[in-house]
């Protein structure tokens, strides 16, 4: 299991389109992927669960990756967030 804290840096935070991109990215992997604040973690493959986190800009989310492709999943999620979900800001 890999645990990682990743800061949401895009201006609009984890809004609907960003949550959908994150869920789609996570769904490509067989690993279990969870995200959230402190001890409250949700299924990162669920758009609705991600949106309920209400993660705005500069919010630090805890991620847990568990499975055979956990490192690849972490790399892809980190890249998506670092690239601001493909948004300008």
Number of C-alpha atoms within 10 A of each C-alpha: 13 12 15 15 14 17 18 21 19 21 14 16 22 27 18 14 15 22 24 20 19 23 21 15 16 23 16 12 18 13 19 19 25 22 24 22 15 10 8 10 18 19 18 26 23 17 20 15 18 25 18 13 18 13 20 16 14 13 15 17 19 18 22 22 23 17 14 13 14 20 15 13 23 20 10 17 20 18 12 16 20 15 14 19 22 12 11 8 10
